[in-house]
Amino acid sequence: MAFVVPAEIGHAPYAVPVLEFLLNSFSNVHVIAVREKLFPRLSEDCWLLYCEDRNGRSREIHFSKIDSFVPSVAPPASDESIDWADLKTSWTGRLRPFLLPREARSAYLATARRPDTVRLGDFAKVGIGYITGDNDFFHLSPSEIQRHQIPPEMLTPTVRRGRCLKSEVIDHQTVRSWEAADEACYLLKLPPAHELPDNISRYLDSERGREARQRYKCRIRPFWYSVPSITRPDYFLQCMSGSVVKLARNDAGAACTNSILAMHITDRIKASSAIPRWSSVLTKLSCELDGHPLGGGMLKLEPREAARLLFAPSDASHELFEAAIGVMKLWRHVSSETD
């Protein structure tokens, strides 16, 4: 059996039961990672899957990595055989780390197992921001606020997208710069109530409001205009990035949309020693290994993936990890340090 498969087979949670099924059905399971795009016009990266001897069983996956696909009568030689039980224990069933040289993987695992190394989930809870159902209606600029006479107590500053995280801190000065540019940086934050001020009611009953209330997320809420799950996290974390994943402290008391990861500190002692290491090569490599690539070279972090990010007091394998970051970026088609 041979298939062209999405490269997600190397990292997606749903790939784990697929690989387990194949191992229980074939004596030989071989995954071939292909760096250059098989279909250049598509953003989707593809790998190859080859299985033989049906009704057999295996406890290891043969893995090969090649730069480009060249037709052949047989699969390429296996670079290494990966024990399935160890793959699940050490790498949560992900094959992507095996794009790295063995020395880099061993050093990474050794660092992860050190007693002074922590994961982000050890000191913070990571989730997503609110979902409005209609961002254009619920996000207002200063000029719109003035025009509709929205009371300040019914507004909260918000971070709408990852590119807003241009510095390590989002503070009141940052918000003022958004205001000066007349950006839609305020969320309409209304309580679930039957009676609202007249100016709010007029805005809700405007043409834009009548359109917004028909949208799915608004339509299914008990009070369509009351956006749920609005929180003010301690930090904002990019969930989609280009070259470097950005983290910003929330000094403005702002909220954020579901385009941003919201990070709430649960252990301030651990956080105080770990967060200053955010720009370390270990944590950058962890972003590459625990996150996953999207089309166009983007790197995405889901909340559960962000919770696994590693922090250590020192980088004993600095050069090794730096080279490993370059390898992972090469495989997701990123070659520069610019977002």
C-alpha positions in Angstrom: 0.0 0.0 0.0 1.3 3.4 -0.9 -0.2 6.9 -0.5 0.7 10.5 -0.8 -0.4 11.9 2.6 -0.6 15.3 4.2 2.6 16.2 6.2 0.2 16.4 9.2 1.0 12.7 9.6 4.1 13.9 11.2 2.5 16.0 14.0 -1.3 15.9 14.1 -3.0 14.3 17.1 -5.3 12.3 14.7 -2.2 10.8 13.1 -1.4 8.8 16.2 -4.3 6.4 15.9 -3.8 6.1 12.2 -0.1 5.1 12.6 -1.1 2.7 15.4 -3.7 1.0 13.2 -1.1 0.6 10.4 1.4 -0.9 12.8 -1.2 -3.4 13.9 -2.0 -4.2 10.2 1.4 -4.4 8.4 4.8 -5.8 9.1 6.5 -2.8 7.5 5.3 0.8 7.9 7.5 3.4 6.2 7.0 7.2 6.3 9.0 9.3 3.9 9.3 13.0 4.6 9.7 15.1 1.5 11.0 18.7 2.1 10.3 20.2 -1.3 6.7 20.5 -2.2 5.2 17.6 -4.2 2.6 20.1 -5.5 4.2 23.5 -5.8 1.0 25.3 -6.4 -0.6 24.1 -3.2 0.3 25.4 0.3 -0.1 21.9 1.6 3.1 19.9 2.3 2.9 16.2 1.5 4.8 13.1 2.6 4.7 9.5 1.4 3.4 6.5 3.2 4.4 2.9 2.2 3.2 -0.3 3.9 3.7 -3.9 3.1 2.9 -7.4 4.3 -0.7 -6.9 5.3 -2.0 -8.8 8.3 1.4 -8.6 9.9 2.3 -6.4 12.9 5.2 -4.1 13.8 6.3 -2.1 16.7 8.5 0.3 14.9 8.1 2.9 12.1 10.8 3.2 9.4 11.4 6.8 8.7 13.2 8.5 5.8 13.8 12.2 5.0 14.6 13.4 1.5 14.9 16.8 -0.1 12.9 16.1 -3.2 10.9 13.3 -4.7 12.4 11.3 -7.5 10.5 8.4 -9.0 11.9 5.0 -8.2 10.8 1.3 -8.2 11.3 1.1 -4.4 11.1 3.4 -1.4 14.3 5.1 -0.3 16.4 3.5 2.3 15.2 4.0 5.9 17.2 6.6 7.8 16.2 5.0 11.1 13.7 2.8 12.8 11.6 4.4 15.5 10.2 2.4 18.4 6.5 3.2 18.6 6.3 3.0 22.4 9.2 5.4 22.7 7.8 7.7 20.1 4.6 8.1 22.1 6.4 8.6 25.4 9.2 10.9 24.2 7.5 12.8 21.4 3.7 12.4 21.9 3.6 10.3 18.8 5.1 13.0 16.5 7.5 12.2 13.7 8.5 15.8 13.0 11.3 15.8 15.5 13.0 13.1 13.5 13.7 15.7 10.8 16.5 16.7 13.2 19.9 14.9 13.5 20.0 12.3 16.3 22.4 14.4 18.3 20.1 17.4 18.5 17.1 15.2 19.5 19.1 13.5 22.2 20.3 16.8 23.6 16.7 18.2 23.5 15.3 15.2 25.4 18.1 15.3 27.9 17.3 19.0 28.6 13.6 18.3 28.8 14.2 15.6 31.5 16.4 17.8 33.7 14.9 18.6 37.1 15.4 22.3 36.6 13.6 22.4 33.2 9.9 23.4 33.3 7.1 23.5 30.7 4.8 26.4 30.2 1.9 24.4 31.5 3.8 24.1 34.9 3.3 27.7 35.6 0.5 29.0 33.3 -2.9 28.1 31.9 -3.2 28.7 28.1 -6.4 29.2 26.3 -7.9 31.3 23.5 -9.6 34.7 23.6 -13.3 35.5 23.1 -15.3 34.9 19.9 -17.6 37.8 19.0 -19.4 36.3 16.0 -18.9 39.6 14.1 -15.7 41.4 14.7 -16.5 44.4 12.6 -19.6 45.1 14.7 -18.2 44.5 18.2 -14.9 46.2 17.7 -15.0 50.0 17.7 -12.5 52.7 16.9 -12.4 56.0 18.9 -14.3 57.8 16.2 -17.0 55.2 16.1 -17.3 55.3 19.9 -17.7 59.0 19.8 -20.3 58.9 16.9 -22.4 56.3 18.7 -21.8 57.8 22.2 -20.8 54.4 23.7 -20.1 54.8 27.5 -16.5 54.0 28.5 -17.7 51.5 31.1 -19.1 49.3 28.3 -15.8 49.1 26.4 -12.5 47.3 27.0 -9.2 47.6 25.1 -8.4 44.5 23.1 -5.7 42.8 21.1 -7.2 41.6 17.9 -4.4 39.8 16.1 -0.9 38.5 16.4 0.7 41.3 14.5 -0.4 43.7 17.3 2.4 42.1 19.5 5.2 44.3 18.3 6.9 44.7 21.6 7.3 42.6 24.8 4.7 44.7 26.7 1.2 45.8 25.8 0.6 48.9 28.0 -1.5 52.0 28.1 0.9 53.8 25.8 0.4 51.0 23.2 -3.4 51.5 23.5 -3.0 55.2 23.0 -1.0 54.7 19.9 -3.9 52.5 18.6 -6.3 55.3 19.5 -4.2 57.9 17.7 -4.4 55.7 14.5 -8.2 55.4 15.1 -7.9 51.6 15.1 -10.8 49.5 16.2 -9.1 48.5 19.4 -12.1 48.5 21.8 -14.5 45.6 22.4 -18.1 46.4 23.1 -18.6 44.6 26.4 -22.2 44.5 27.3 -23.8 42.6 30.2 -26.5 40.0 29.5 -29.5 42.2 30.3 -32.9 43.0 28.9 -32.6 46.8 29.5 -29.7 48.8 28.1 -29.0 52.5 27.7 -30.8 54.1 24.8 -27.6 54.9 22.8 -26.5 51.3 23.1 -30.0 50.1 22.0 -29.8 52.4 19.0 -26.4 50.9 18.0 -27.7 47.4 18.5 -30.7 48.2 16.3 -28.7 49.8 13.6 -28.3 48.2 10.2 -24.9 46.7 11.2 -26.5 45.4 14.4 -29.4 43.7 12.6 -26.9 42.0 10.4 -24.7 40.9 13.3 -27.5 39.3 15.3 -28.2 37.0 12.3 -24.7 35.5 12.4 -24.4 32.0 13.9 -22.3 32.7 17.0 -24.6 35.7 17.9 -27.8 33.9 17.0 -27.1 31.0 19.4 -26.4 33.2 22.5 -29.1 33.9 25.0 -28.3 37.6 24.6 -26.8 38.0 21.2 -25.0 41.2 22.0 -23.2 39.9 25.1 -19.9 38.4 24.1 -19.0 35.6 26.5 -15.6 34.4 27.9 -13.9 37.8 28.0 -10.8 37.6 30.1 -7.7 39.8 30.7 -4.8 37.4 30.6 -1.4 38.1 32.2 0.4 37.5 28.8 -0.5 37.4 25.1 1.1 34.7 23.0 1.0 34.5 19.2 -0.8 31.4 18.0 0.3 31.9 14.4 3.7 33.4 13.5 6.3 33.5 10.8 9.9 33.4 12.0 9.7 34.0 15.8 6.7 33.4 18.2 6.1 36.6 20.2 5.1 36.9 23.8 3.9 40.1 25.4 3.0 41.1 29.0 -0.5 42.6 29.4 0.1 45.8 31.4 -3.0 47.4 29.8 -5.5 45.1 31.3 -6.7 44.3 27.7 -8.7 41.4 26.5 -7.9 39.4 23.3 -9.7 37.6 20.5 -9.4 33.9 19.6 -6.6 34.9 17.2 -4.4 35.2 20.2 -3.4 32.7 23.0 -4.4 34.0 26.4 -1.9 33.1 29.1 -2.8 33.2 32.8 0.0 32.7 35.3 -0.7 30.0 37.9 2.7 29.8 39.6 4.4 33.2 39.8 7.6 31.9 41.3 8.2 29.5 38.4 7.0 32.1 35.9 9.4 34.7 37.2 12.4 32.5 36.4 11.1 30.9 33.2 9.6 33.8 31.2 12.9 35.8 31.0 14.1 32.7 29.1 11.5 33.2 26.4 14.0 34.2 23.7 16.4 31.3 24.5 17.3 28.9 21.7 15.8 26.1 23.7 12.4 27.7 23.9 12.5 28.8 20.3 13.3 25.2 19.3 10.5 24.0 21.5 8.1 26.3 19.6 9.2 24.5 16.4 8.9 21.0 17.8 5.7 21.4 19.9 4.0 23.7 17.4 3.1 22.7 13.9 3.6 24.2 10.4 0.8 25.7 8.3 0.8 26.6 4.6 2.9 29.5 3.6 5.6 28.9 6.2 3.5 29.8 9.2 3.9 28.1 12.5 0.9 27.5 14.7 0.6 26.9 18.4 -2.6 25.4 19.8 -3.1 25.8 23.6 -2.2 22.2 24.4 1.0 22.6 22.3 1.9 25.9 24.0 1.6 24.2 27.4 4.4 21.9 26.4 7.0 24.6 25.6 10.3 24.1 27.5 12.2 26.6 29.7 15.6 25.8 31.2 18.0 28.0 33.3 20.8 27.5 30.7 21.4 26.3 27.2 24.3 23.9 27.3 23.6 22.9 23.7 23.1 26.4 22.3 24.9 25.9 19.0 23.2 22.5 18.5 19.8 23.9 19.1 20.4 26.9 17.0 21.3 24.7 14.0 18.2 22.6 14.8 16.0 25.7 14.6 17.4 26.3 11.1 16.5 22.8 10.0 12.9 23.0 11.2 12.5 26.4 9.5 13.9 25.0 6.3 11.3 22.2 6.4 8.5 24.8 6.8 10.0 26.9 4.1 11.1 29.9 6.2 14.6 31.1 5.4 14.8 34.6 7.1 14.4 36.1 10.5 11.6 38.4 9.5 7.9 37.8 10.1 
